[in-house]
Amino acid sequence: MITITCHKLVIKVMDIVKKIEDLEREIHNLKSLILVRENAFFETKLVSLRGIGKLSVSEDELEEAIEKVKKSLFAGVEDAVRD
C-alpha cells in the first residue's frame, strides 16, 4: 500500500516537473516574441534631414544652415563641400 502511494506521488511530481518545464519553455517563447515585436517597433529608419528641416524653417534658411554645417565639419578638407 505504501509503495503504491509513493509510486503515485513520484509520478505526480514528475508530471508537475514536466508542466513546469513546459511553462518555462512557453515563457521563453513569449519573451522572444515580445523582443522581436519590440525591435520591429523601435526599428531605426533613415530620415531626410532636409525633409525634417522643411517642416521647421524656410528652405532658404535650411540651405544656409546646411552649408554652414558642411563648412564647419569639413574645414580644411579640399573638395569636401560639394553641391
PDB file with one MODEL, atoms N, CA, C and O in Angstrom:
MODEL        1
ATOM      1  N   MET A   1       0.817  -1.190   0.000  1.00  0.00           N
ATOM      2  CA  MET A   1       0.000   0.000   0.000  1.00  0.00           C
ATOM      3  C   MET A   1       0.872   1.270   0.000  1.00  0.00           C
ATOM      4  O   MET A   1       0.636   2.189  -0.785  1.00  0.00           O
ATOM      5  N   ILE A   2       1.868   1.312   0.875  1.00  0.00           N
ATOM      6  CA  ILE A   2       2.750   2.475   0.959  1.00  0.00           C
ATOM      7  C   ILE A   2       3.575   2.595  -0.317  1.00  0.00           C
ATOM      8  O   ILE A   2       3.819   3.707  -0.785  1.00  0.00           O
ATOM      9  N   THR A   3       4.003   1.491  -0.880  1.00  0.00           N
ATOM     10  CA  THR A   3       4.784   1.505  -2.102  1.00  0.00           C
ATOM     11  C   THR A   3       3.973   2.091  -3.247  1.00  0.00           C
ATOM     12  O   THR A   3       4.496   2.881  -4.033  1.00  0.00           O
ATOM     13  N   ILE A   4       2.736   1.725  -3.350  1.00  0.00           N
ATOM     14  CA  ILE A   4       1.861   2.233  -4.408  1.00  0.00           C
ATOM     15  C   ILE A   4       1.662   3.744  -4.236  1.00  0.00           C
ATOM     16  O   ILE A   4       1.696   4.485  -5.218  1.00  0.00           O
ATOM     17  N   THR A   5       1.459   4.197  -3.016  1.00  0.00           N
ATOM     18  CA  THR A   5       1.264   5.616  -2.753  1.00  0.00           C
ATOM     19  C   THR A   5       2.531   6.388  -3.107  1.00  0.00           C
ATOM     20  O   THR A   5       2.437   7.460  -3.706  1.00  0.00           O
ATOM     21  N   CYS A   6       3.703   5.886  -2.762  1.00  0.00           N
ATOM     22  CA  CYS A   6       4.967   6.535  -3.107  1.00  0.00           C
ATOM     23  C   CYS A   6       5.142   6.586  -4.620  1.00  0.00           C
ATOM     24  O   CYS A   6       5.582   7.597  -5.167  1.00  0.00           O
ATOM     25  N   HIS A   7       4.802   5.506  -5.283  1.00  0.00           N
ATOM     26  CA  HIS A   7       4.908   5.451  -6.737  1.00  0.00           C
ATOM     27  C   HIS A   7       3.994   6.492  -7.381  1.00  0.00           C
ATOM     28  O   HIS A   7       4.390   7.176  -8.324  1.00  0.00           O
ATOM     29  N   LYS A   8       2.772   6.606  -6.866  1.00  0.00           N
ATOM     30  CA  LYS A   8       1.831   7.604  -7.389  1.00  0.00           C
ATOM     31  C   LYS A   8       2.359   9.021  -7.135  1.00  0.00           C
ATOM     32  O   LYS A   8       2.222   9.910  -7.975  1.00  0.00           O
ATOM     33  N   LEU A   9       2.955   9.203  -5.976  1.00  0.00           N
ATOM     34  CA  LEU A   9       3.496  10.502  -5.631  1.00  0.00           C
ATOM     35  C   LEU A   9       4.662  10.878  -6.565  1.00  0.00           C
ATOM     36  O   LEU A   9       4.766  12.019  -7.014  1.00  0.00           O
ATOM     37  N   VAL A  10       5.516   9.920  -6.842  1.00  0.00           N
ATOM     38  CA  VAL A  10       6.633  10.151  -7.756  1.00  0.00           C
ATOM     39  C   VAL A  10       6.114  10.498  -9.140  1.00  0.00           C
ATOM     40  O   VAL A  10       6.646  11.396  -9.793  1.00  0.00           O
ATOM     41  N   ILE A  11       5.099   9.811  -9.590  1.00  0.00           N
ATOM     42  CA  ILE A  11       4.503  10.087 -10.905  1.00  0.00           C
ATOM     43  C   ILE A  11       3.903  11.491 -10.924  1.00  0.00           C
ATOM     44  O   ILE A  11       4.059  12.218 -11.906  1.00  0.00           O
ATOM     45  N   LYS A  12       3.216  11.880  -9.841  1.00  0.00           N
ATOM     46  CA  LYS A  12       2.634  13.223  -9.780  1.00  0.00           C
ATOM     47  C   LYS A  12       3.731  14.294  -9.802  1.00  0.00           C
ATOM     48  O   LYS A  12       3.599  15.309 -10.486  1.00  0.00           O
ATOM     49  N   VAL A  13       4.810  14.063  -9.052  1.00  0.00           N
ATOM     50  CA  VAL A  13       5.921  15.019  -9.032  1.00  0.00           C
ATOM     51  C   VAL A  13       6.534  15.125 -10.423  1.00  0.00           C
ATOM     52  O   VAL A  13       6.862  16.228 -10.861  1.00  0.00           O
ATOM     53  N   MET A  14       6.696  14.025 -11.117  1.00  0.00           N
ATOM     54  CA  MET A  14       7.243  14.036 -12.470  1.00  0.00           C
ATOM     55  C   MET A  14       6.332  14.812 -13.413  1.00  0.00           C
ATOM     56  O   MET A  14       6.808  15.560 -14.267  1.00  0.00           O
ATOM     57  N   ASP A  15       5.028  14.634 -13.258  1.00  0.00           N
ATOM     58  CA  ASP A  15       4.069  15.380 -14.076  1.00  0.00           C
ATOM     59  C   ASP A  15       4.176  16.882 -13.798  1.00  0.00           C
ATOM     60  O   ASP A  15       4.129  17.699 -14.719  1.00  0.00           O
ATOM     61  N   ILE A  16       4.319  17.230 -12.532  1.00  0.00           N
ATOM     62  CA  ILE A  16       4.441  18.638 -12.156  1.00  0.00           C
ATOM     63  C   ILE A  16       5.728  19.233 -12.748  1.00  0.00           C
ATOM     64  O   ILE A  16       5.720  20.348 -13.270  1.00  0.00           O
ATOM     65  N   VAL A  17       6.817  18.487 -12.661  1.00  0.00           N
ATOM     66  CA  VAL A  17       8.088  18.954 -13.217  1.00  0.00           C
ATOM     67  C   VAL A  17       7.960  19.155 -14.721  1.00  0.00           C
ATOM     68  O   VAL A  17       8.460  20.147 -15.252  1.00  0.00           O
ATOM     69  N   LYS A  18       7.308  18.242 -15.412  1.00  0.00           N
ATOM     70  CA  LYS A  18       7.118  18.371 -16.865  1.00  0.00           C
ATOM     71  C   LYS A  18       6.274  19.611 -17.187  1.00  0.00           C
ATOM     72  O   LYS A  18       6.582  20.349 -18.123  1.00  0.00           O
ATOM     73  N   LYS A  19       5.222  19.832 -16.415  1.00  0.00           N
ATOM     74  CA  LYS A  19       4.383  21.012 -16.650  1.00  0.00           C
ATOM     75  C   LYS A  19       5.165  22.302 -16.410  1.00  0.00           C
ATOM     76  O   LYS A  19       5.013  23.273 -17.151  1.00  0.00           O
ATOM     77  N   ILE A  20       5.998  22.309 -15.374  1.00  0.00           N
ATOM     78  CA  ILE A  20       6.829  23.488 -15.096  1.00  0.00           C
ATOM     79  C   ILE A  20       7.797  23.728 -16.249  1.00  0.00           C
ATOM     80  O   ILE A  20       7.975  24.867 -16.680  1.00  0.00           O
ATOM     81  N   GLU A  21       8.419  22.671 -16.749  1.00  0.00           N
ATOM     82  CA  GLU A  21       9.336  22.814 -17.884  1.00  0.00           C
ATOM     83  C   GLU A  21       8.593  23.357 -19.109  1.00  0.00           C
ATOM     84  O   GLU A  21       9.110  24.215 -19.824  1.00  0.00           O
ATOM     85  N   ASP A  22       7.374  22.850 -19.344  1.00  0.00           N
ATOM     86  CA  ASP A  22       6.568  23.352 -20.470  1.00  0.00           C
ATOM     87  C   ASP A  22       6.256  24.836 -20.298  1.00  0.00           C
ATOM     88  O   ASP A  22       6.333  25.612 -21.250  1.00  0.00           O
ATOM     89  N   LEU A  23       5.902  25.219 -19.068  1.00  0.00           N
ATOM     90  CA  LEU A  23       5.603  26.628 -18.803  1.00  0.00           C
ATOM     91  C   LEU A  23       6.843  27.507 -18.991  1.00  0.00           C
ATOM     92  O   LEU A  23       6.753  28.601 -19.549  1.00  0.00           O
ATOM     93  N   GLU A  24       7.992  27.028 -18.527  1.00  0.00           N
ATOM     94  CA  GLU A  24       9.232  27.778 -18.713  1.00  0.00           C
ATOM     95  C   GLU A  24       9.554  27.952 -20.195  1.00  0.00           C
ATOM     96  O   GLU A  24       9.986  29.025 -20.616  1.00  0.00           O
ATOM     97  N   ARG A  25       9.348  26.910 -20.978  1.00  0.00           N
ATOM     98  CA  ARG A  25       9.582  26.989 -22.420  1.00  0.00           C
ATOM     99  C   ARG A  25       8.621  27.987 -23.055  1.00  0.00           C
ATOM    100  O   ARG A  25       9.015  28.768 -23.922  1.00  0.00           O
ATOM    101  N   GLU A  26       7.382  27.964 -22.633  1.00  0.00           N
ATOM    102  CA  GLU A  26       6.381  28.884 -23.177  1.00  0.00           C
ATOM    103  C   GLU A  26       6.719  30.336 -22.807  1.00  0.00           C
ATOM    104  O   GLU A  26       6.570  31.242 -23.628  1.00  0.00           O
ATOM    105  N   ILE A  27       7.169  30.544 -21.577  1.00  0.00           N
ATOM    106  CA  ILE A  27       7.571  31.888 -21.151  1.00  0.00           C
ATOM    107  C   ILE A  27       8.749  32.370 -21.997  1.00  0.00           C
ATOM    108  O   ILE A  27       8.780  33.522 -22.432  1.00  0.00           O
ATOM    109  N   HIS A  28       9.703  31.496 -22.223  1.00  0.00           N
ATOM    110  CA  HIS A  28      10.851  31.849 -23.060  1.00  0.00           C
ATOM    111  C   HIS A  28      10.396  32.232 -24.476  1.00  0.00           C
ATOM    112  O   HIS A  28      10.871  33.216 -25.042  1.00  0.00           O
ATOM    113  N   ASN A  29       9.479  31.452 -25.035  1.00  0.00           N
ATOM    114  CA  ASN A  29       8.962  31.759 -26.379  1.00  0.00           C
ATOM    115  C   ASN A  29       8.237  33.098 -26.407  1.00  0.00           C
ATOM    116  O   ASN A  29       8.378  33.866 -27.359  1.00  0.00           O
ATOM    117  N   LEU A  30       7.462  33.376 -25.364  1.00  0.00           N
ATOM    118  CA  LEU A  30       6.748  34.656 -25.306  1.00  0.00           C
ATOM    119  C   LEU A  30       7.721  35.823 -25.179  1.00  0.00           C
ATOM    120  O   LEU A  30       7.531  36.865 -25.808  1.00  0.00           O
ATOM    121  N   LYS A  31       8.769  35.650 -24.363  1.00  0.00           N
ATOM    122  CA  LYS A  31       9.778  36.704 -24.243  1.00  0.00           C
ATOM    123  C   LYS A  31      10.440  36.965 -25.592  1.00  0.00           C
ATOM    124  O   LYS A  31      10.657  38.115 -25.972  1.00  0.00           O
ATOM    125  N   SER A  32      10.753  35.907 -26.299  1.00  0.00           N
ATOM    126  CA  SER A  32      11.372  36.060 -27.618  1.00  0.00           C
ATOM    127  C   SER A  32      10.443  36.794 -28.567  1.00  0.00           C
ATOM    128  O   SER A  32      10.881  37.666 -29.317  1.00  0.00           O
ATOM    129  N   LEU A  33       9.178  36.450 -28.540  1.00  0.00           N
ATOM    130  CA  LEU A  33       8.193  37.100 -29.407  1.00  0.00           C
ATOM    131  C   LEU A  33       8.079  38.583 -29.064  1.00  0.00           C
ATOM    132  O   LEU A  33       8.017  39.429 -29.956  1.00  0.00           O
ATOM    133  N   ILE A  34       8.052  38.891 -27.786  1.00  0.00           N
ATOM    134  CA  ILE A  34       7.951  40.288 -27.364  1.00  0.00           C
ATOM    135  C   ILE A  34       9.174  41.062 -27.824  1.00  0.00           C
ATOM    136  O   ILE A  34       9.045  42.186 -28.308  1.00  0.00           O
ATOM    137  N   LEU A  35      10.357  40.483 -27.682  1.00  0.00           N
ATOM    138  CA  LEU A  35      11.578  41.167 -28.110  1.00  0.00           C
ATOM    139  C   LEU A  35      11.580  41.416 -29.614  1.00  0.00           C
ATOM    140  O   LEU A  35      12.011  42.474 -30.072  1.00  0.00           O
ATOM    141  N   VAL A  36      11.099  40.443 -30.379  1.00  0.00           N
ATOM    142  CA  VAL A  36      11.039  40.611 -31.835  1.00  0.00           C
ATOM    143  C   VAL A  36      10.099  41.747 -32.190  1.00  0.00           C
ATOM    144  O   VAL A  36      10.428  42.593 -33.022  1.00  0.00           O
ATOM    145  N   ARG A  37       8.938  41.771 -31.570  1.00  0.00           N
ATOM    146  CA  ARG A  37       7.980  42.844 -31.859  1.00  0.00           C
ATOM    147  C   ARG A  37       8.510  44.189 -31.398  1.00  0.00           C
ATOM    148  O   ARG A  37       8.333  45.197 -32.083  1.00  0.00           O
ATOM    149  N   GLU A  38       9.164  44.210 -30.231  1.00  0.00           N
ATOM    150  CA  GLU A  38       9.712  45.453 -29.707  1.00  0.00           C
ATOM    151  C   GLU A  38      10.782  45.995 -30.644  1.00  0.00           C
ATOM    152  O   GLU A  38      10.818  47.195 -30.918  1.00  0.00           O
ATOM    153  N   ASN A  39      11.646  45.128 -31.134  1.00  0.00           N
ATOM    154  CA  ASN A  39      12.692  45.557 -32.068  1.00  0.00           C
ATOM    155  C   ASN A  39      12.077  46.073 -33.359  1.00  0.00           C
ATOM    156  O   ASN A  39      12.569  47.048 -33.928  1.00  0.00           O
ATOM    157  N   ALA A  40      11.015  45.442 -33.828  1.00  0.00           N
ATOM    158  CA  ALA A  40      10.358  45.905 -35.048  1.00  0.00           C
ATOM    159  C   ALA A  40       9.713  47.271 -34.818  1.00  0.00           C
ATOM    160  O   ALA A  40       9.702  48.117 -35.713  1.00  0.00           O
ATOM    161  N   PHE A  41       9.178  47.483 -33.615  1.00  0.00           N
ATOM    162  CA  PHE A  41       8.523  48.748 -33.299  1.00  0.00           C
ATOM    163  C   PHE A  41       9.541  49.882 -33.220  1.00  0.00           C
ATOM    164  O   PHE A  41       9.280  50.997 -33.671  1.00  0.00           O
ATOM    165  N   PHE A  42      10.704  49.584 -32.642  1.00  0.00           N
ATOM    166  CA  PHE A  42      11.719  50.603 -32.466  1.00  0.00           C
ATOM    167  C   PHE A  42      12.802  50.530 -33.533  1.00  0.00           C
ATOM    168  O   PHE A  42      13.925  50.987 -33.325  1.00  0.00           O
ATOM    169  N   GLU A  43      12.460  49.961 -34.657  1.00  0.00           N
ATOM    170  CA  GLU A  43      13.429  49.831 -35.744  1.00  0.00           C
ATOM    171  C   GLU A  43      13.890  51.211 -36.196  1.00  0.00           C
ATOM    172  O   GLU A  43      13.083  52.111 -36.429  1.00  0.00           O
ATOM    173  N   THR A  44      15.185  51.353 -36.312  1.00  0.00           N
ATOM    174  CA  THR A  44      15.713  52.646 -36.749  1.00  0.00           C
ATOM    175  C   THR A  44      15.546  52.784 -38.255  1.00  0.00           C
ATOM    176  O   THR A  44      15.756  51.836 -39.011  1.00  0.00           O
ATOM    177  N   LYS A  45      15.178  53.947 -38.659  1.00  0.00           N
ATOM    178  CA  LYS A  45      14.981  54.220 -40.080  1.00  0.00           C
ATOM    179  C   LYS A  45      15.742  55.488 -40.430  1.00  0.00           C
ATOM    180  O   LYS A  45      15.831  56.418 -39.629  1.00  0.00           O
ATOM    181  N   LEU A  46      16.280  55.511 -41.620  1.00  0.00           N
ATOM    182  CA  LEU A  46      16.949  56.711 -42.096  1.00  0.00           C
ATOM    183  C   LEU A  46      15.892  57.757 -42.451  1.00  0.00           C
ATOM    184  O   LEU A  46      14.879  57.451 -43.078  1.00  0.00           O
ATOM    185  N   VAL A  47      16.145  58.964 -42.048  1.00  0.00           N
ATOM    186  CA  VAL A  47      15.229  60.051 -42.383  1.00  0.00           C
ATOM    187  C   VAL A  47      16.023  61.164 -43.055  1.00  0.00           C
ATOM    188  O   VAL A  47      17.231  61.292 -42.856  1.00  0.00           O
ATOM    189  N   SER A  48      15.347  61.941 -43.828  1.00  0.00           N
ATOM    190  CA  SER A  48      15.973  63.034 -44.549  1.00  0.00           C
ATOM    191  C   SER A  48      16.045  64.266 -43.650  1.00  0.00           C
ATOM    192  O   SER A  48      15.026  64.748 -43.157  1.00  0.00           O
ATOM    193  N   LEU A  49      17.260  64.766 -43.445  1.00  0.00           N
ATOM    194  CA  LEU A  49      17.427  65.980 -42.658  1.00  0.00           C
ATOM    195  C   LEU A  49      16.709  67.150 -43.323  1.00  0.00           C
ATOM    196  O   LEU A  49      16.086  67.972 -42.652  1.00  0.00           O
ATOM    197  N   ARG A  50      16.803  67.213 -44.629  1.00  0.00           N
ATOM    198  CA  ARG A  50      16.127  68.291 -45.349  1.00  0.00           C
ATOM    199  C   ARG A  50      14.608  68.200 -45.177  1.00  0.00           C
ATOM    200  O   ARG A  50      13.929  69.210 -44.988  1.00  0.00           O
ATOM    201  N   GLY A  51      14.099  66.987 -45.246  1.00  0.00           N
ATOM    202  CA  GLY A  51      12.652  66.806 -45.096  1.00  0.00           C
ATOM    203  C   GLY A  51      12.150  67.247 -43.730  1.00  0.00           C
ATOM    204  O   GLY A  51      11.106  67.890 -43.619  1.00  0.00           O
ATOM    205  N   ILE A  52      12.898  66.897 -42.699  1.00  0.00           N
ATOM    206  CA  ILE A  52      12.514  67.300 -41.346  1.00  0.00           C
ATOM    207  C   ILE A  52      12.677  68.807 -41.175  1.00  0.00           C
ATOM    208  O   ILE A  52      11.830  69.474 -40.580  1.00  0.00           O
ATOM    209  N   GLY A  53      13.792  69.336 -41.715  1.00  0.00           N
ATOM    210  CA  GLY A  53      14.062  70.766 -41.593  1.00  0.00           C
ATOM    211  C   GLY A  53      13.019  71.627 -42.282  1.00  0.00           C
ATOM    212  O   GLY A  53      12.696  72.715 -41.805  1.00  0.00           O
ATOM    213  N   LYS A  54      12.494  71.150 -43.395  1.00  0.00           N
ATOM    214  CA  LYS A  54      11.496  71.923 -44.141  1.00  0.00           C
ATOM    215  C   LYS A  54      10.225  72.140 -43.326  1.00  0.00           C
ATOM    216  O   LYS A  54       9.475  73.087 -43.568  1.00  0.00           O
ATOM    217  N   LEU A  55       9.994  71.265 -42.371  1.00  0.00           N
ATOM    218  CA  LEU A  55       8.816  71.429 -41.521  1.00  0.00           C
ATOM    219  C   LEU A  55       8.994  72.577 -40.537  1.00  0.00           C
ATOM    220  O   LEU A  55       8.015  73.174 -40.088  1.00  0.00           O
ATOM    221  N   SER A  56      10.258  72.890 -40.197  1.00  0.00           N
ATOM    222  CA  SER A  56      10.536  73.870 -39.147  1.00  0.00           C
ATOM    223  C   SER A  56      10.930  75.250 -39.668  1.00  0.00           C
ATOM    224  O   SER A  56      10.554  76.265 -39.083  1.00  0.00           O
ATOM    225  N   VAL A  57      11.682  75.291 -40.759  1.00  0.00           N
ATOM    226  CA  VAL A  57      12.196  76.570 -41.258  1.00  0.00           C
ATOM    227  C   VAL A  57      11.985  76.648 -42.765  1.00  0.00           C
ATOM    228  O   VAL A  57      11.619  75.670 -43.417  1.00  0.00           O
ATOM    229  N   SER A  58      12.229  77.843 -43.296  1.00  0.00           N
ATOM    230  CA  SER A  58      12.084  78.001 -44.750  1.00  0.00           C
ATOM    231  C   SER A  58      13.214  77.261 -45.454  1.00  0.00           C
ATOM    232  O   SER A  58      14.238  76.954 -44.845  1.00  0.00           O
ATOM    233  N   GLU A  59      13.026  76.981 -46.720  1.00  0.00           N
ATOM    234  CA  GLU A  59      14.023  76.245 -47.481  1.00  0.00           C
ATOM    235  C   GLU A  59      15.333  77.020 -47.589  1.00  0.00           C
ATOM    236  O   GLU A  59      16.411  76.426 -47.554  1.00  0.00           O
ATOM    237  N   ASP A  60      15.245  78.334 -47.720  1.00  0.00           N
ATOM    238  CA  ASP A  60      16.457  79.160 -47.791  1.00  0.00           C
ATOM    239  C   ASP A  60      17.260  79.080 -46.493  1.00  0.00           C
ATOM    240  O   ASP A  60      18.479  78.908 -46.517  1.00  0.00           O
ATOM    241  N   GLU A  61      16.565  79.208 -45.359  1.00  0.00           N
ATOM    242  CA  GLU A  61      17.248  79.110 -44.065  1.00  0.00           C
ATOM    243  C   GLU A  61      17.879  77.726 -43.890  1.00  0.00           C
ATOM    244  O   GLU A  61      18.978  77.592 -43.352  1.00  0.00           O
ATOM    245  N   LEU A  62      17.181  76.735 -44.341  1.00  0.00           N
ATOM    246  CA  LEU A  62      17.672  75.370 -44.225  1.00  0.00           C
ATOM    247  C   LEU A  62      18.938  75.177 -45.053  1.00  0.00           C
ATOM    248  O   LEU A  62      19.922  74.623 -44.563  1.00  0.00           O
ATOM    249  N   GLU A  63      18.918  75.627 -46.292  1.00  0.00           N
ATOM    250  CA  GLU A  63      20.089  75.502 -47.168  1.00  0.00           C
ATOM    251  C   GLU A  63      21.284  76.264 -46.590  1.00  0.00           C
ATOM    252  O   GLU A  63      22.417  75.785 -46.626  1.00  0.00           O
ATOM    253  N   GLU A  64      21.013  77.442 -46.064  1.00  0.00           N
ATOM    254  CA  GLU A  64      22.077  78.250 -45.474  1.00  0.00           C
ATOM    255  C   GLU A  64      22.685  77.529 -44.261  1.00  0.00           C
ATOM    256  O   GLU A  64      23.906  77.496 -44.104  1.00  0.00           O
ATOM    257  N   ALA A  65      21.850  76.968 -43.427  1.00  0.00           N
ATOM    258  CA  ALA A  65      22.329  76.250 -42.236  1.00  0.00           C
ATOM    259  C   ALA A  65      23.122  75.006 -42.625  1.00  0.00           C
ATOM    260  O   ALA A  65      24.141  74.700 -42.006  1.00  0.00           O
ATOM    261  N   ILE A  66      22.664  74.295 -43.636  1.00  0.00           N
ATOM    262  CA  ILE A  66      23.369  73.090 -44.088  1.00  0.00           C
ATOM    263  C   ILE A  66      24.746  73.456 -44.626  1.00  0.00           C
ATOM    264  O   ILE A  66      25.722  72.758 -44.351  1.00  0.00           O
ATOM    265  N   GLU A  67      24.836  74.537 -45.386  1.00  0.00           N
ATOM    266  CA  GLU A  67      26.134  74.986 -45.904  1.00  0.00           C
ATOM    267  C   GLU A  67      27.083  75.357 -44.770  1.00  0.00           C
ATOM    268  O   GLU A  67      28.271  75.040 -44.827  1.00  0.00           O
ATOM    269  N   LYS A  68      26.567  76.028 -43.735  1.00  0.00           N
ATOM    270  CA  LYS A  68      27.402  76.383 -42.587  1.00  0.00           C
ATOM    271  C   LYS A  68      27.931  75.124 -41.899  1.00  0.00           C
ATOM    272  O   LYS A  68      29.098  75.061 -41.514  1.00  0.00           O
ATOM    273  N   VAL A  69      27.082  74.151 -41.752  1.00  0.00           N
ATOM    274  CA  VAL A  69      27.488  72.903 -41.102  1.00  0.00           C
ATOM    275  C   VAL A  69      28.540  72.194 -41.939  1.00  0.00           C
ATOM    276  O   VAL A  69      29.534  71.706 -41.401  1.00  0.00           O
ATOM    277  N   LYS A  70      28.334  72.131 -43.247  1.00  0.00           N
ATOM    278  CA  LYS A  70      29.320  71.490 -44.128  1.00  0.00           C
ATOM    279  C   LYS A  70      30.681  72.157 -43.998  1.00  0.00           C
ATOM    280  O   LYS A  70      31.704  71.484 -43.869  1.00  0.00           O
ATOM    281  N   LYS A  71      30.684  73.502 -44.034  1.00  0.00           N
ATOM    282  CA  LYS A  71      31.942  74.232 -43.933  1.00  0.00           C
ATOM    283  C   LYS A  71      32.605  73.993 -42.580  1.00  0.00           C
ATOM    284  O   LYS A  71      33.826  73.867 -42.489  1.00  0.00           O
ATOM    285  N   SER A  72      31.809  73.934 -41.560  1.00  0.00           N
ATOM    286  CA  SER A  72      32.339  73.720 -40.222  1.00  0.00           C
ATOM    287  C   SER A  72      32.895  72.303 -40.058  1.00  0.00           C
ATOM    288  O   SER A  72      33.969  72.118 -39.486  1.00  0.00           O
ATOM    289  N   LEU A  73      32.176  71.323 -40.550  1.00  0.00           N
ATOM    290  CA  LEU A  73      32.605  69.922 -40.425  1.00  0.00           C
ATOM    291  C   LEU A  73      33.827  69.615 -41.266  1.00  0.00           C
ATOM    292  O   LEU A  73      34.719  68.881 -40.842  1.00  0.00           O
ATOM    293  N   PHE A  74      33.861  70.180 -42.455  1.00  0.00           N
ATOM    294  CA  PHE A  74      34.917  69.836 -43.401  1.00  0.00           C
ATOM    295  C   PHE A  74      35.938  70.959 -43.579  1.00  0.00           C
ATOM    296  O   PHE A  74      36.555  71.079 -44.637  1.00  0.00           O
ATOM    297  N   ALA A  75      36.110  71.763 -42.565  1.00  0.00           N
ATOM    298  CA  ALA A  75      37.079  72.864 -42.647  1.00  0.00           C
ATOM    299  C   ALA A  75      38.474  72.292 -42.892  1.00  0.00           C
ATOM    300  O   ALA A  75      38.926  71.398 -42.176  1.00  0.00           O
ATOM    301  N   GLY A  76      39.143  72.817 -43.905  1.00  0.00           N
ATOM    302  CA  GLY A  76      40.489  72.373 -44.215  1.00  0.00           C
ATOM    303  C   GLY A  76      40.569  71.157 -45.114  1.00  0.00           C
ATOM    304  O   GLY A  76      41.669  70.730 -45.465  1.00  0.00           O
ATOM    305  N   VAL A  77      39.432  70.584 -45.499  1.00  0.00           N
ATOM    306  CA  VAL A  77      39.423  69.414 -46.384  1.00  0.00           C
ATOM    307  C   VAL A  77      39.012  69.884 -47.762  1.00  0.00           C
ATOM    308  O   VAL A  77      37.920  70.424 -47.935  1.00  0.00           O
ATOM    309  N   GLU A  78      39.888  69.681 -48.759  1.00  0.00           N
ATOM    310  CA  GLU A  78      39.579  70.134 -50.109  1.00  0.00           C
ATOM    311  C   GLU A  78      38.487  69.293 -50.738  1.00  0.00           C
ATOM    312  O   GLU A  78      38.397  68.092 -50.484  1.00  0.00           O
ATOM    313  N   ASP A  79      37.676  69.904 -51.538  1.00  0.00           N
ATOM    314  CA  ASP A  79      36.624  69.240 -52.317  1.00  0.00           C
ATOM    315  C   ASP A  79      35.599  68.506 -51.459  1.00  0.00           C
ATOM    316  O   ASP A  79      34.869  67.659 -51.975  1.00  0.00           O
ATOM    317  N   ALA A  80      35.526  68.802 -50.190  1.00  0.00           N
ATOM    318  CA  ALA A  80      34.557  68.117 -49.342  1.00  0.00           C
ATOM    319  C   ALA A  80      33.181  68.752 -49.462  1.00  0.00           C
ATOM    320  O   ALA A  80      32.166  68.063 -49.353  1.00  0.00           O
ATOM    321  N   VAL A  81      33.139  70.054 -49.685  1.00  0.00           N
ATOM    322  CA  VAL A  81      31.858  70.744 -49.795  1.00  0.00           C
ATOM    323  C   VAL A  81      31.499  70.799 -51.270  1.00  0.00           C
ATOM    324  O   VAL A  81      32.075  71.552 -52.055  1.00  0.00           O
ATOM    325  N   ARG A  82      30.521  69.965 -51.615  1.00  0.00           N
ATOM    326  CA  ARG A  82      30.046  69.912 -53.000  1.00  0.00           C
ATOM    327  C   ARG A  82      28.557  70.150 -53.038  1.00  0.00           C
ATOM    328  O   ARG A  82      27.873  70.025 -52.022  1.00  0.00           O
ATOM    329  N   ASP A  83      28.063  70.485 -54.185  1.00  0.00           N
ATOM    330  CA  ASP A  83      26.608  70.620 -54.350  1.00  0.00           C
ATOM    331  C   ASP A  83      26.006  69.286 -54.720  1.00  0.00           C
ATOM    332  O   ASP A  83      24.792  69.187 -54.903  1.00  0.00           O
TER     333      ASP A  83
ENDMDL
END
